[in-house]
């Protein structure tokens, strides 16, 4: 029995669009949208090599090659609203948990906050004119609220630390080697660099778990447990927000269970009270997650 090719094709479903979180701020990178993508490539238990359709195709594109040939790569893109919203009151603390490429939306949010802080510093030094008052006020509302705590996880520190340089910068954690300057220049340079570093400082804490670098595997939920005082301070005392992004398998449940346990212990609650506390966070959109399979 022979089936027409057109009949077979008509019964094959369309390839679903892949959704990626935007990993960049439109203030820092105007007219651009960055993504953070892991190229899917693995062997099945039957030793067959499997490649991700979308990620492998995107990774194969070489902009230099297209430029030399006088052609352009056209990648079809559409935009949709995500679930995350920074609190309207920028003094409210925020906990961001993003293992793997789940860190992408939090990089964009932190970059956006960083740009507001830099704008505030600039307007504060130069004075704010009447035409810039609205921008200056908006930046100022977030200027004293570096109370963002980021939790990141991946396999190996050396090869899987996504945006390491950017996070160090946002933490004000650069270590610089000033060899070659005389003592006077060193001192002056240090003062300028410290001031610039403070202007770049966007987050209050960054905590990373690298599961394959230690004998006992450490994940983001373990880092949350280590910082239980901060978690309770943000959620239990200061009406802060909790955002989670990443793989939808075990991680979201493991993280939620850990947060609930922290709430139970630190808040001196019963198990039932802790569950109700978590449900109230959900209803007020103070605990929000975006996960994918």
Kinemage of the C-alpha trace (Angstrom):
@kinemage 1
@onewidth
@group {chain A} dominant
@subgroup {mainchain}
@vectorlist {calphas} color= white
{ca unk a 1} P 0.000 0.000 0.000
{ca unk a 2} L 1.462 3.337 -1.069
{ca unk a 3} L 0.561 6.600 0.616
{ca unk a 4} L 0.949 9.903 -1.206
{ca unk a 5} L 3.673 12.097 0.275
{ca unk a 6} L 1.203 14.992 0.545
{ca unk a 7} L -1.079 12.827 2.702
{ca unk a 8} L 1.785 11.897 5.032
{ca unk a 9} L 2.914 15.532 5.352
{ca unk a 10} L -0.622 16.692 6.133
{ca unk a 11} L -0.661 14.410 9.185
{ca unk a 12} L 2.698 15.540 10.574
{ca unk a 13} L 2.154 18.290 13.166
{ca unk a 14} L 3.888 21.626 12.747
{ca unk a 15} L 7.041 22.179 14.743
{ca unk a 16} L 6.081 24.192 17.813
{ca unk a 17} L 7.660 27.593 18.335
{ca unk a 18} L 10.386 27.687 20.999
{ca unk a 19} L 10.022 30.264 23.723
{ca unk a 20} L 13.073 31.914 25.243
{ca unk a 21} L 13.219 34.453 28.031
{ca unk a 22} L 14.790 37.751 27.031
{ca unk a 23} L 18.151 38.036 28.780
{ca unk a 24} L 18.926 41.704 28.155
{ca unk a 25} L 17.695 45.170 29.077
{ca unk a 26} L 16.299 47.407 26.343
{ca unk a 27} L 17.948 50.334 28.148
{ca unk a 28} L 21.396 48.754 27.967
{ca unk a 29} L 20.958 47.206 24.518
{ca unk a 30} L 18.467 49.302 22.506
{ca unk a 31} L 16.889 47.522 19.508
{ca unk a 32} L 18.304 44.187 20.663
{ca unk a 33} L 16.906 41.153 22.449
{ca unk a 34} L 19.436 38.657 23.829
{ca unk a 35} L 18.614 35.068 24.715
{ca unk a 36} L 20.431 32.544 26.867
{ca unk a 37} L 20.236 29.159 25.156
{ca unk a 38} L 21.630 25.718 25.893
{ca unk a 39} L 22.359 23.681 22.770
{ca unk a 40} L 20.541 20.357 23.138
{ca unk a 41} L 22.815 17.450 22.237
{ca unk a 42} L 22.855 14.059 23.926
{ca unk a 43} L 22.969 10.301 23.392
{ca unk a 44} L 19.970 8.113 24.132
{ca unk a 45} L 20.302 4.891 26.167
{ca unk a 46} L 20.490 3.153 22.765
{ca unk a 47} L 23.558 5.292 21.843
{ca unk a 48} L 21.675 7.344 19.263
{ca unk a 49} L 22.761 10.967 18.983
{ca unk a 50} L 19.910 13.431 19.434
{ca unk a 51} L 20.107 17.118 18.582
{ca unk a 52} L 17.709 19.898 19.468
{ca unk a 53} L 16.037 21.173 16.296
{ca unk a 54} L 15.893 24.856 17.208
{ca unk a 55} L 18.990 25.175 19.394
{ca unk a 56} L 21.210 23.282 16.932
{ca unk a 57} L 19.979 25.391 14.026
{ca unk a 58} L 20.556 28.669 15.861
{ca unk a 59} L 24.002 27.527 16.993
{ca unk a 60} L 24.924 26.636 13.400
{ca unk a 61} L 24.320 30.169 12.111
{ca unk a 62} L 27.467 32.177 11.502
{ca unk a 63} L 26.779 35.932 11.091
{ca unk a 64} L 30.285 36.469 9.644
{ca unk a 65} L 29.635 33.912 6.930
{ca unk a 66} L 26.368 35.595 5.986
{ca unk a 67} L 28.021 39.016 5.920
{ca unk a 68} L 30.794 37.826 3.611
{ca unk a 69} L 28.285 36.348 1.172
{ca unk a 70} L 26.162 39.476 1.250
{ca unk a 71} L 23.176 37.642 2.705
{ca unk a 72} L 21.243 37.992 5.944
{ca unk a 73} L 19.978 35.300 8.273
{ca unk a 74} L 16.301 35.773 8.960
{ca unk a 75} L 15.124 34.237 12.205
{ca unk a 76} L 11.344 34.405 12.686
{ca unk a 77} L 10.597 35.936 16.076
{ca unk a 78} L 7.483 36.903 18.011
{ca unk a 79} L 7.131 38.424 21.469
{ca unk a 80} L 4.704 37.619 24.264
{ca unk a 81} L 4.300 38.842 27.819
{ca unk a 82} L 5.951 36.853 30.573
{ca unk a 83} L 4.766 36.230 34.121
{ca unk a 84} L 7.383 38.202 36.024
{ca unk a 85} L 6.783 41.750 37.203
{ca unk a 86} L 9.126 43.703 39.412
{ca unk a 87} L 7.204 45.185 42.366
{ca unk a 88} L 5.874 48.698 41.782
{ca unk a 89} L 7.482 49.701 45.077
{ca unk a 90} L 11.164 49.361 44.243
{ca unk a 91} L 12.111 49.332 47.916
{ca unk a 92} L 10.534 45.870 48.217
{ca unk a 93} L 13.203 43.130 48.215
{ca unk a 94} L 13.196 40.425 45.553
{ca unk a 95} L 14.615 36.901 45.554
{ca unk a 96} L 15.428 35.525 42.101
{ca unk a 97} L 16.153 31.818 41.621
{ca unk a 98} L 17.335 30.746 38.176
{ca unk a 99} L 19.257 27.490 37.717
{ca unk a 100} L 20.804 26.991 34.277
{ca unk a 101} L 19.290 29.107 31.518
{ca unk a 102} L 16.534 30.002 33.977
{ca unk a 103} L 18.846 32.876 34.928
{ca unk a 104} L 17.964 34.688 31.669
{ca unk a 105} L 14.941 36.765 32.768
{ca unk a 106} L 16.729 37.803 35.948
{ca unk a 107} L 19.733 39.035 33.996
{ca unk a 108} L 17.412 41.287 31.987
{ca unk a 109} L 15.708 42.607 35.126
{ca unk a 110} L 18.981 43.259 36.915
{ca unk a 111} L 20.448 44.978 33.869
{ca unk a 112} L 17.364 47.193 33.724
{ca unk a 113} L 17.725 48.068 37.409
{ca unk a 114} L 21.439 48.714 36.874
{ca unk a 115} L 20.695 51.177 34.085
{ca unk a 116} L 18.206 53.030 36.318
{ca unk a 117} L 20.820 53.257 39.049
{ca unk a 118} L 23.444 54.570 36.627
{ca unk a 119} L 20.958 57.126 35.308
{ca unk a 120} L 20.227 58.238 38.861
{ca unk a 121} L 23.961 58.607 39.606
{ca unk a 122} L 24.461 60.629 36.450
{ca unk a 123} L 21.536 62.960 37.090
{ca unk a 124} L 22.585 63.352 40.730
{ca unk a 125} L 26.082 64.455 39.673
{ca unk a 126} L 24.945 66.722 36.853
{ca unk a 127} L 21.678 67.987 38.303
{ca unk a 128} L 18.257 67.113 36.928
{ca unk a 129} L 16.620 69.566 34.546
{ca unk a 130} L 12.868 69.981 34.380
{ca unk a 131} L 12.609 67.945 31.191
{ca unk a 132} L 14.482 65.079 32.897
{ca unk a 133} L 12.647 65.239 36.204
{ca unk a 134} L 10.366 62.286 35.494
{ca unk a 135} L 13.286 60.062 34.466
{ca unk a 136} L 15.321 61.188 37.437
{ca unk a 137} L 12.482 60.500 39.866
{ca unk a 138} L 11.909 57.055 38.381
{ca unk a 139} L 15.580 56.218 38.744
{ca unk a 140} L 15.689 57.654 42.223
{ca unk a 141} L 12.897 55.441 43.483
{ca unk a 142} L 15.152 52.432 42.878
{ca unk a 143} L 18.428 54.080 43.774
{ca unk a 144} L 18.512 52.957 47.377
{ca unk a 145} L 16.953 49.563 46.782
{ca unk a 146} L 19.751 47.229 45.785
{ca unk a 147} L 17.918 44.562 47.783
{ca unk a 148} L 17.895 41.887 45.094
{ca unk a 149} L 19.166 38.415 45.987
{ca unk a 150} L 20.048 36.087 43.105
{ca unk a 151} L 20.437 32.301 43.373
{ca unk a 152} L 22.019 30.502 40.427
{ca unk a 153} L 22.855 26.861 39.832
{ca unk a 154} L 24.593 24.769 37.202
{ca unk a 155} L 26.913 21.803 36.860
{ca unk a 156} L 30.491 23.128 36.686
{ca unk a 157} L 31.784 26.525 37.747
{ca unk a 158} L 34.541 26.724 35.119
{ca unk a 159} L 32.357 26.073 32.077
{ca unk a 160} L 28.765 26.642 33.223
{ca unk a 161} L 28.910 29.925 35.150
{ca unk a 162} L 26.569 31.959 32.946
{ca unk a 163} L 27.194 35.728 33.008
{ca unk a 164} L 29.923 35.391 35.634
{ca unk a 165} L 31.529 38.719 34.725
{ca unk a 166} L 28.197 40.557 34.763
{ca unk a 167} L 27.196 39.153 38.160
{ca unk a 168} L 30.565 40.059 39.654
{ca unk a 169} L 30.106 43.572 38.351
{ca unk a 170} L 26.593 43.866 39.751
{ca unk a 171} L 27.827 42.620 43.122
{ca unk a 172} L 30.696 45.118 43.128
{ca unk a 173} L 32.978 42.064 43.443
{ca unk a 174} L 35.792 42.883 41.007
{ca unk a 175} L 39.364 42.163 42.116
{ca unk a 176} L 41.744 44.354 40.159
{ca unk a 177} L 45.490 44.205 39.723
{ca unk a 178} L 46.880 47.747 39.706
{ca unk a 179} L 50.546 46.840 39.223
{ca unk a 180} L 52.450 49.380 37.193
{ca unk a 181} L 51.046 52.564 38.777
{ca unk a 182} L 52.943 54.671 41.264
{ca unk a 183} L 51.465 54.975 44.749
{ca unk a 184} L 49.741 58.312 44.073
{ca unk a 185} L 48.124 57.109 40.873
{ca unk a 186} L 47.175 53.847 42.570
{ca unk a 187} L 45.322 55.668 45.334
{ca unk a 188} L 43.531 57.984 42.937
{ca unk a 189} L 42.661 55.155 40.598
{ca unk a 190} L 41.357 53.051 43.466
{ca unk a 191} L 39.044 55.823 44.620
{ca unk a 192} L 37.629 56.277 41.111
{ca unk a 193} L 37.218 52.527 40.642
{ca unk a 194} L 35.501 52.069 43.995
{ca unk a 195} L 33.062 54.860 43.115
{ca unk a 196} L 32.383 53.341 39.694
{ca unk a 197} L 32.018 49.908 41.287
{ca unk a 198} L 29.410 51.202 43.723
{ca unk a 199} L 27.484 52.762 40.837
{ca unk a 200} L 27.473 49.390 39.065
{ca unk a 201} L 26.365 47.551 42.210
{ca unk a 202} L 22.828 46.359 41.587
{ca unk a 203} L 22.263 43.306 43.788
{ca unk a 204} L 22.807 42.678 47.478
{ca unk a 205} L 23.702 39.014 47.220
{ca unk a 206} L 24.597 36.377 44.647
{ca unk a 207} L 24.675 32.701 45.635
{ca unk a 208} L 25.799 29.970 43.230
{ca unk a 209} L 25.543 26.193 43.474
{ca unk a 210} L 27.650 23.991 41.186
{ca unk a 211} L 26.411 20.451 41.594
{ca unk a 212} L 29.323 18.579 39.979
{ca unk a 213} L 32.176 20.471 41.610
{ca unk a 214} L 31.685 18.851 45.007
{ca unk a 215} L 31.486 15.274 46.209
{ca unk a 216} L 28.008 15.904 47.546
{ca unk a 217} L 25.747 17.516 44.976
{ca unk a 218} L 24.665 21.030 45.897
{ca unk a 219} L 21.628 22.642 44.273
{ca unk a 220} L 19.900 26.006 44.556
{ca unk a 221} L 17.546 24.745 47.274
{ca unk a 222} L 20.582 24.017 49.450
{ca unk a 223} L 21.814 27.579 48.950
{ca unk a 224} L 18.369 28.852 49.928
{ca unk a 225} L 18.587 26.815 53.128
{ca unk a 226} L 21.995 28.347 53.896
{ca unk a 227} L 20.474 31.823 53.550
{ca unk a 228} L 17.304 31.117 55.502
{ca unk a 229} L 17.552 34.386 57.446
{ca unk a 230} L 17.495 36.379 54.202
{ca unk a 231} L 14.593 34.332 52.808
{ca unk a 232} L 12.522 34.913 55.939
{ca unk a 233} L 13.492 38.583 56.131
{ca unk a 234} L 12.313 39.114 52.531
{ca unk a 235} L 9.137 37.039 52.579
{ca unk a 236} L 8.105 37.093 56.224
{ca unk a 237} L 9.061 40.565 57.404
{ca unk a 238} L 9.426 42.893 54.433
{ca unk a 239} L 6.603 41.743 52.149
{ca unk a 240} L 9.092 40.932 49.395
{ca unk a 241} L 8.786 38.822 46.273
{ca unk a 242} L 10.094 35.437 45.149
{ca unk a 243} L 10.666 34.596 41.457
{ca unk a 244} L 11.705 31.220 40.076
{ca unk a 245} L 12.598 30.182 36.522
{ca unk a 246} L 14.056 27.019 35.022
{ca unk a 247} L 13.454 23.390 34.196
{ca unk a 248} L 10.016 22.095 35.157
{ca unk a 249} L 11.050 18.617 36.320
{ca unk a 250} L 12.060 18.274 39.999
{ca unk a 251} L 13.586 21.673 40.670
{ca unk a 252} L 10.415 23.800 41.162
{ca unk a 253} L 8.977 21.411 43.748
{ca unk a 254} L 12.322 21.051 45.526
{ca unk a 255} L 12.682 24.837 45.748
{ca unk a 256} L 9.113 25.395 46.919
{ca unk a 257} L 9.402 22.686 49.567
{ca unk a 258} L 12.614 24.281 50.813
{ca unk a 259} L 11.044 27.749 50.990
{ca unk a 260} L 8.042 26.346 52.856
{ca unk a 261} L 10.367 24.630 55.333
{ca unk a 262} L 12.269 27.880 55.887
{ca unk a 263} L 8.985 29.690 56.490
{ca unk a 264} L 7.868 26.994 58.940
{ca unk a 265} L 11.091 27.045 60.952
{ca unk a 266} L 11.887 30.766 60.894
{ca unk a 267} L 8.270 31.808 61.349
{ca unk a 268} L 7.686 29.218 64.092
{ca unk a 269} L 4.659 27.859 62.234
{ca unk a 270} L 2.954 24.513 61.983
{ca unk a 271} L 3.071 22.631 58.689
{ca unk a 272} L -0.485 23.748 57.920
{ca unk a 273} L 0.298 27.390 58.685
{ca unk a 274} L 3.362 27.277 56.445
{ca unk a 275} L 1.294 25.869 53.567
{ca unk a 276} L -1.287 28.628 54.003
{ca unk a 277} L 1.512 31.206 54.044
{ca unk a 278} L 2.782 29.892 50.682
{ca unk a 279} L -0.736 29.984 49.216
{ca unk a 280} L -1.084 33.614 50.290
{ca unk a 281} L 2.185 34.381 48.498
{ca unk a 282} L 0.713 32.761 45.369
{ca unk a 283} L -2.550 34.683 45.569
{ca unk a 284} L -0.748 38.013 45.953
{ca unk a 285} L 1.671 37.091 43.134
{ca unk a 286} L 4.581 37.368 45.531
{ca unk a 287} L 5.685 33.843 44.583
{ca unk a 288} L 5.807 33.468 40.800
{ca unk a 289} L 7.471 30.858 38.656
{ca unk a 290} L 8.089 30.327 34.933
{ca unk a 291} L 9.211 26.812 34.132
{ca unk a 292} L 9.506 24.696 31.009
{ca unk a 293} L 9.933 21.032 30.156
